[in-house]
Amino acid sequence: MAEAALLAALAALALAVWMLFRVQRTLEEKHRQMLADLHDGLVRQGDRVGASIDGLREAVAAKLDARLDQISSRVNERLDEGFRKTNDTFVNVMQRLSTIDEAQKKIETLTGSVVQLHELLGDKKTRGAFGEVQLEALVRNTMPAAAFEMQYTLSNGTRADCVLKLPAPTGVVCVDSKFPLENYNRMFDQQSAESDRAAAKRLFKADVRRHVDDIARKYIVAGETSDGAVMFLPAEAVFAEIHAYHAEVVEYANTKRVWIVSPTTLMAVLNTARAVLKDVETRKQVDVIKDALGRLSLEFGRFDERLRKLAEHIGQAYDDAQKIQTTGEKISRQFQRIESAELEEKPPPANVVRLAEERKPGG
């Protein structure tokens, strides 16, 4: 009976051991299946996260490219606008400088040969026409068209052979041609008596004084013309005679504010007047150039300010890109750790029964 009971106990024990072994195998298989399912889930999750990261990267890159394209477009627009305005300003300045250059080219040094009248015209009307033609030729060859007018009629009804239109305060200067020739010829007629030549000299000086009086009375108009006028003598010899030997006549003319000139000295007067006109025109052009340069300086200031703001925008975009890149790197490292299964090892479930290694069947 004892042996039968022992065998029954051993059989029950063997059955219990076999059942425990089967349970353990079943739990181990379930554990392995759970680990396999967990691994597959992590792999699929990693694939989905990787796809999400790729999409995020593409979205960030697309947004960054769009932002940079927008900034580049604005930069090009601002640069084009700035360069266009700068170019327009420089073209305007160059045009003004070209105007000044043309004005300078028109300034010519005109020299004339001393007119020696070997055969003086005998007809008074012809002499007057000769003087007017010579006067007009000298003025037209020296002065700009807007600075003179021939046969100009004043408000008092008198007509001057020529007027010079000079800047204030000089104003309008009348020039009248006179040619006192008859008595001048008698002064040097060697076939005449000495007394006749002396009388001719007195008459010659009287002729010059009369011409001075006529010019002062007709061509000096208060509020309309300059306070002086010019008497033009077409012959250098007559002019030289007056200035060399009749100083009292010159002084008389000066008191009447009438200046006696010859072709040579008239050219000097005209060149002086032209230099005054050129100086006035140059000052006008300089003011225009100063205004243009002032506008150019203003445009450069605006360009510099806009370029500074653009640099700030580009710097901000660069900082934003750096921050986005840093965040992306952190996310990538997190997913790399997940993909590498760097997880803490969990303790086995409490319902798993482990057999002691020392316990053996029949022990």
KOLMI-276817 format. One line per 4 residues: number of its first residue (from 1); for each residue y, x, z of C-alpha. Coordinates in steps of 0.02 Angstrom, whole numbers, plus 50000, padded with zeros to 5 digits. Each point is the difference from the previous one (the first is absolute). Layout:
N
NUM) Y/X/Z; ...
// end
This chain:
363
1) 50000/50000/50000; 50117/50140/50042; 49969/50085/49834; 50027/49837/49906
5) 50163/49972/50092; 50055/50179/49961; 49958/49979/49817; 50096/49837/49996
9) 50149/50084/50083; 49991/50144/49875; 49990/49879/49856; 50151/49904/50065
13) 50093/50162/50024; 49956/50059/49824; 50057/49833/49932; 50163/50014/50095
17) 50026/50177/49937; 49966/49946/49821; 50119/49856/50017; 50135/50115/50071
21) 49970/50121/49857; 50019/49857/49874; 50160/49942/50085; 50068/50177/49999
25) 49959/50019/49815; 50082/49836/49963; 50158/50049/50098; 50004/50169/49915
29) 49988/49918/49829; 50137/49878/50045; 50106/50144/50065; 49974/50098/49840
33) 50042/49845/49898; 50158/49974/50102; 50049/50181/49974; 49964/49985/49813
37) 50101/49839/49990; 50141/50083/50098; 49995/50150/49884; 50003/49890/49845
41) 50142/49899/50073; 50098/50157/50038; 49969/50066/49824; 50058/49836/49924
45) 50149/49995/50117; 50041/50179/49954; 49992/49954/49815; 50115/49852/50029
49) 50119/50107/50105; 49997/50134/49866; 50041/49872/49867; 50139/49933/50110
53) 50068/50176/50025; 49994/50032/49814; 50092/49837/49969; 50125/50044/50135
57) 50026/50171/49925; 50024/49927/49827; 50122/49870/50067; 50099/50132/50095
61) 50001/50114/49849; 50055/49859/49886; 50137/49948/50120; 50057/50181/50019
65) 49999/50026/49812; 50101/49841/49975; 50125/50055/50133; 50016/50172/49922
69) 50020/49924/49826; 50137/49888/50067; 50088/50146/50083; 49982/50104/49841
73) 50072/49859/49896; 50149/49983/50117; 50025/50188/49999; 50000/50003/49810
77) 50121/49854/49992; 50120/50079/50124; 49989/50170/49914; 50027/49922/49828
81) 50149/49901/50064; 50074/50152/50087; 49976/50113/49849; 50071/49867/49883
85) 50157/49979/50103; 50017/50188/50020; 49978/50025/49813; 50130/49864/49962
89) 50123/50082/50117; 49972/50172/49926; 50020/49928/49823; 50165/49922/50054
93) 50057/50167/50074; 49950/50093/49842; 50096/49875/49893; 50155/50027/50106
97) 49979/50189/49987; 49980/49982/49812; 50164/49903/49995; 50087/50142/50092
101) 49921/50126/49883; 50061/49905/49848; 50174/49993/50075; 49997/50188/50026
105) 49941/50030/49822; 50149/49903/49936; 50116/50125/50087; 50038/50126/49866
109) 50116/50145/50006; 50114/49969/49857; 50113/50137/49941; 50122/49981/49859
113) 50086/50124/49897; 50186/50012/50021; 50079/49891/49867; 50127/50101/49906
117) 50106/49894/49887; 50048/50115/49856; 50052/49856/49891; 50075/49863/50103
121) 50003/49825/49935; 50170/49945/49944; 49984/49810/50009; 50030/49929/50174
125) 49878/49856/49978; 49865/50115/49935; 50029/50118/50147; 49979/49854/50119
129) 49836/49949/49918; 49941/50181/50004; 50036/50011/50187; 49911/49836/50036
133) 49845/50051/49900; 49991/50169/50088; 50023/49917/50169; 49862/49873/49965
137) 49881/50137/49940; 50027/50103/50157; 49978/49851/50116; 49846/49931/49913
141) 49915/50170/49998; 50030/50027/50186; 50005/49836/50093; 49865/49865/50016
145) 50038/49842/49904; 50030/49896/50156; 50130/50123/50067; 50134/49978/49866
149) 50075/49876/49877; 50105/50034/49846; 50156/49898/49955; 50004/49916/50170
153) 50132/49865/50028; 50081/49991/50172; 50067/49846/50088; 50179/50049/49950
157) 49953/49983/49816; 50001/50186/49959; 49849/50080/49919; 49940/50171/50052
161) 49907/50112/49879; 49864/50023/50132; 49963/49959/50181; 49879/50092/50114
165) 49909/49887/50123; 49971/50109/50152; 49934/49956/50173; 50118/49950/50140
169) 50125/50052/50056; 50050/50072/49830; 49962/49844/49898; 50063/49976/49822
173) 50090/50151/49924; 50095/49974/49838; 50002/50137/49867; 50127/49993/49860
177) 50012/50118/49852; 50172/50074/49956; 50041/50129/49866; 50184/50063/50008
181) 49990/50107/49844; 50163/49992/49897; 50112/50093/50121; 49857/50115/50048
185) 49989/50057/49817; 50189/50026/49993; 49992/50110/50154; 49894/50126/49904
189) 50077/49982/49827; 50057/50176/49961; 50105/49938/49855; 50110/49898/50117
193) 50146/50070/50097; 49982/50052/50181; 50113/49859/50055; 49894/49875/49905
197) 49843/50067/50084; 50084/49989/50171; 50052/49820/49964; 49822/49962/49944
201) 49937/50070/50165; 50113/49884/50099; 49947/49852/49894; 49817/50049/50021
205) 50016/49997/50190; 50091/49834/49988; 49858/49931/49893; 49873/50051/50130
209) 50102/49923/50140; 50017/49838/49902; 49812/49992/49974; 49974/50031/50187
213) 50118/49859/50043; 49915/49880/49878; 49828/50039/50071; 50058/49982/50181
217) 50084/49835/49962; 49862/49922/49895; 49836/50069/50068; 50025/50011/50188
221) 49981/49823/50067; 49991/49972/50187; 49839/49915/50055; 49922/50018/49826
225) 49997/50184/49953; 50001/50165/50089; 50165/50067/50066; 50000/50127/49858
229) 49970/50010/49813; 49954/50132/49872; 50099/50055/49846; 49886/50079/49871
233) 50072/50130/49880; 49879/50027/49853; 50065/50177/49966; 49962/50147/50114
237) 50154/50092/49935; 50118/49861/50053; 49917/49990/50171; 50012/50189/50022
241) 50185/49998/49952; 50041/49870/50130; 49905/50082/50143; 50052/50176/49957
245) 50186/49977/49967; 50053/49831/50063; 49942/49989/50180; 50140/49877/50043
249) 49923/49874/49879; 49830/50019/50084; 50081/49975/50172; 50091/49846/49935
253) 49836/49928/49936; 49918/50034/50169; 50138/49905/50090; 49964/49853/49885
257) 49813/50015/50039; 49963/50041/49817; 49881/50145/49966; 50017/50089/49834
261) 49835/50059/49926; 49937/50082/49840; 49827/49980/49920; 49933/50143/50105
265) 50075/49945/50165; 49957/49817/49964; 49818/50053/49986; 50015/50080/50171
269) 50074/49839/50069; 49863/49896/49918; 49864/50113/50065; 50074/49987/50175
273) 50005/49810/49983; 49820/50001/49938; 49947/50107/50147; 50080/49872/50116
277) 49906/49860/49912; 49838/50099/50012; 50027/50031/50185; 50029/49815/50031
281) 49846/49953/49898; 49897/50133/50089; 50052/49932/50169; 49946/49828/49944
285) 49832/50067/49942; 49980/50098/50163; 50025/49839/50098; 49869/49915/49891
289) 49879/50146/50027; 50032/49995/50187; 49961/49813/50001; 49841/50030/49900
293) 49946/50141/50116; 50037/49890/50150; 49888/49863/49930; 49868/50132/49963
297) 50009/50062/50179; 49980/49822/50064; 49847/49973/49890; 49923/50163/50060
301) 50028/49943/50180; 49911/49836/49964; 49859/50093/49912; 49977/50117/50148
305) 49995/49853/50123; 49873/49905/49894; 49894/50156/49980; 50001/50025/50189
309) 49943/49821/50028; 49865/50022/49869; 49938/50156/50090; 49991/49901/50162
313) 49898/49863/49913; 49881/50128/49927; 49981/50083/50171; 49962/49833/50082
317) 49871/49960/49866; 49920/50170/50029; 49992/49969/50189; 49921/49829/49970
321) 49871/50077/49884; 49959/50133/50131; 49975/49867/50134; 49889/49897/49886
325) 49897/50154/49959; 49980/50041/50185; 49941/49822/50038; 49877/50006/49856
329) 49928/50163/50063; 49973/49925/50174; 49911/49849/49925; 49893/50113/49892
333) 49947/50104/50151; 49952/49841/50094; 49889/49940/49858; 49925/50173/49982
337) 49947/49993/50182; 49928/49827/49974; 49905/50057/49846; 49931/50150/50095
341) 49934/49880/50136; 50092/50090/50138; 49963/49863/50127; 49953/50012/50184
345) 49812/49988/50034; 49964/49836/50092; 49863/49986/50139; 49840/49906/49953
349) 49991/49814/50040; 49945/49955/50177; 49848/49898/49943; 49914/50151/49921
353) 49856/50060/50113; 49963/50185/49989; 49831/50066/50064; 49998/50151/50109
357) 49930/50154/49910; 49884/50037/50151; 49921/49827/49992; 49841/50008/49897
361) 49856/49876/49979; 49873/50018/50142; 50122/50103/50104
// end
